[in-house]
Amino acid sequence: MLEEIIDNALLEDIGEGDHSTLACVPANATGKAQLLVKETGILAGVELAEMIFHRFDPNLKLEVMIKDGAAVKPGDVAFIVSGSSRSILSTERLVLNFMQRMSGIATQTNRIVSLIEGTNCKLLDTRKTTPGIRYLEKWAVRIGGGYNHRFALYDMIMLKDNHIDFAGGIEPALNRTHDYLKEKGKDLKIEIEVRDFEELDEAFRVGGFDRIMLDNFTPDEIREALKKIPFSIETEASGGITEQTIRAYAETGVNFISVGALTHSVKSLDLSLKSV
C-alpha cells in the first residue's frame, strides 16, 4: 500500500517529467539539501521520506538527525539528503507535502494525548481521513502517541446509528450480523453504537459484541452506563468531545475515546527543504 501511495503521488506530481529541473540542472550535478523545521511540534514522516527518496532514486543518501516522534522546534534540521540534484528537486515537494501533513497530525494527536495523561483511557482515530492516504494519516496518529481504530470497513464490524436505523433496530442489526459472520465463516470483532440507555439495555439483551460505543453521552451518563457494562466488554466514548471536555470523559473509566479531529481538522507543520 505504501509503494502504491508513493508511486501514485510521484505520477501525479512529475507526470512525463520535471521539466523545470530537466531544463536547467545538468544531469551529472550533485548536491545536498536539509529538512528544516520552522514550527514547534512533533516530527513525523522521516521514515516515509527515506522510502520516497529511495523509491525514486536508490542512490540518494539520507543522514537522519531527528527521528519520527521527536519534539522539534524552529531551526532544527531533521535530515540531510544528498545525491543527484535532479532527484532531490523532483522529490522535494512530495516529501514536504507528506511530512507536513503527517507532522501536523502527530502534533495534534500528541497534544490531545497529553490532556488525558495519567488515565487508563486510550485515544483513537477514526475513518475520517483523506482518501488515498489513510495509511499515512493513521501512521502519524501512532507516531503522535494515539491508537488506531479499525483501518477500514473490512477489518471490523461496526454497527453505527445508520446501520441500526436501516436494519430496523439494534436487535435485528446484531442478529443479522451474527448470521452473516457465521455464513461467511469470518471472525471479526463487533462494535455496537448506542445513543441512550434504552438502546444500551437492548444491546445487552441481545449480546454477542466486543465493544460498545456510547455516543453523545455526558461524562455523568457514561459513569452510570459503565455500572451496567461487564469488564469483558470494551467501552468507547464518542461524539461532541472537545479538548476542553476530554479529560472529564477519560476520568470516567471508559477504555477508549475516538476523535475524528485527529485527522480531519489538522494544521500542517511548517517544514522546508533547502539546499546546503
N, C-alpha and C positions, 0 to 999 in steps of 0.2 A: 504493500500500500504506500509506503514511504517513497519507493522508487517511482511509482506512478504519479504521486503528487509532484515530485521534483521534475519528472520528465514533462508533465503537462504544463507546469509553470515555466520551464525553460522554453518550451514550444510557444507558449503564449507571448513571452517577452522577446524572444530572439527571432522566431519565425525562420525566414530564409537567410537571416544573417544580421549581425550587429553592424550595420553599415557605417555608423559614426566611428566606431573603433577601427573597423577594417580600412576606412578611408584615410586615417591619419596616423595610426600606430604601426610601426614596422612589425613584420611577422616574427622577427627574432628578438624583439625588445623584451626585456625582463624588468621586474620591479617588485616593490613591496607596498602593502597597504595595511593600516591598522584600524581595528574596530574601536572607535572612540565612543565612550559613554558620555552623554550630555545631560542626563537627568538621574536623580536618585531613584532606585528601585531594586527589583530582583532580576538578575540576568537569566534569560532562557533562550535556547536555540543555538548554542555554541556547537553542540554535537551535530545538530542538523546542518549548520553552516559547513562543517567539515564534509558531511555527506554530499552537499551540493557542489562544493569546490571539486571534490574528487570524482563526482559523477560527470561533471563537465570536462575536467582535465585532471587525470590521475597524477600528473606531475606537479600540481600545485602543492605547496607545503604549508602547514598551519602550525604556528607556535602559540599554544594556548597559555595565557596568563591567568585568566579567571574562568572558572568552570560554571556550568549551569547550576542555578540555585543560590549563587552567592549574592550578597548585598553589594550594590555598586553605587558609585557617586560620580558626579561630573568630573571629567578628566581622567578617569580610569581607562586603561587600554585592556580590552578583553583578549584580543589575539592579534597576531601579525600573520598575514598570508603573503607568500612570496612565490614567484614563478613567472609565467608568461603574462606580460602586461595586458595583452588582448583578453586572456582568460579571466583575469581579475576584473577588468572593466565590464565584460559581458555578464558576469555573475553578481556583481556588487549589489544591484538593486533588488534582485531576488533574495539574496541573503538578508539584506536590511529589512525588506518588507516582512519576511517571516520572523526574523528576530525581534523586530519592534513589536509586532503583534503578540508573539509568544511572551516576551518580557512584560508587556502590559498586563496580560492575563496572569502571569506568575506574580507580578507585583500586587495586583488587586486581590488575588487569592491569598497571598501571604498576609496582607493587611487584615482580611476578614478572619483568617485562621487565628490571628493574634487576639482577636476580640473574644474568642471562646476558649483561649488557652487556660488550662487548669481544669477543664471539664472533661468528661469522657465522651463528648459528642464529636462526631466527625463531619467535616464539611464536604458536601458532594456537589459535583457539577450536574448538568442536565444535557438534553439533546438540543438545546438552544445554541447551536454552533453555526459557523459559516459553512455552507455546503461545499464539499470537496476537500476541506482541510480539517475536518473534525479530529482526526488522529493527532494533528499538531496542537490543536487547542486543548484537547484533553491531556496531552503530554505536558503542556505548560501548566495546567492545573496541578498535576502531580509535582512538578518542579517547585511550584509555589507552596506546597505543603497540604494541598487538598487531596480528595479522593475522587475517583471516577465512579459515577453511577453506571448503569448499563451503557455499552458503547452504542448500540443501535437497536432497531426493532427486532432483530433476530436472536439476540442472546439472553433475553429475559422476557417473561410475561409481565406486563404492567397494565393493569386494568384501571384506567383513569375515568373521570366523570363522564366523558363522552361515550366510552365503551359501555359503561354501566347503563347510561340512558338509552343507547341504541340497542342494547341487549335486553332491555326491559326490567332492569334492576340488578342488584348485587347477587341474589340467589341464582337466577338464570345465567348471569355472566360467569360466575365461578363454576357452576355445574357444567356448562358447555366447555369451559376451559379445561376442566379435568377430563372430560370425554375426548376433547381434541388431542391433548397430550398423550393419552392412552392410545388413541387410534394411530397417531403418528409415531409412537414409540420414542417420544422426546422427554428428556429430563431437564426441564427448565424451571428456575425459581419463579415463584409467583408473588407479585406485589399487588395489593388492592388499595385503592384510594377511597377514603370515606370523608364525607363532608359534615357529618353531625353525629350525635350519639345514637340516633336511631339506626343509621347505616352501620355504625360500629357494632352494635348489638346484632344486626342482621348478618354481618360478615362472620362473626364468631358462631352464629347458629349454623352456618354452612361449613365454615372451616376450610382447611386444605390450602393454606397460603403461608408464605415465609416471612413477608414483611407487610406492614400496614402503614399507609401514608395518611397522616392527619392533616387534611387540607384546610387552611384558613382557620385553624383552632387558635385560640388565645393561649398564652402560657398557662393560665389557671385551668383552662379546659383540657390542655394536654396532661397536666398533673392528674386531673380527675380521670382522664381516659386511661392513663398508664396503670391505674389501680385495677383496671379490668383486663389488661393485656398480659398474658403469660410471658415469662422471661425468654421462653423459647422462640417467641415471635419478635423479629426486629421492628423497630419503630422509626418513623421518619416524619419530620415536620416540614411543611412547605406552604407557600402562599402568603404574600403580604409581609414577609420577614425582611426587615431593613437592618442596616448596620447599627442603628440605634436600639433595636429590639432583639437582635440575635443572641446577645448574652443571656437575656431572660429566658429565651427558648432553650438554649443549651443547658441552662441550670435546672430545667425540669427533669432531666434524666433521660430524655429522648436520645436514641442512638445516633441518628443522622439528621442533618438539616441540609436540604438541597436548595441551591441558589442559582437561578438562571443568569443572574448578572455577572457571574464569574466569567462568562464567555460572550454574552450578548450586549453588554454595556461596558466596554473597556476602552480606555485611552492608551494608545500605543506609547511605548517608552522611546524617548528620543535618542537615537544612535546614528553614527555616521561612519563611513568607511573612507579614510583619507590616505593618499599616498604618503609614504615616508621618505 
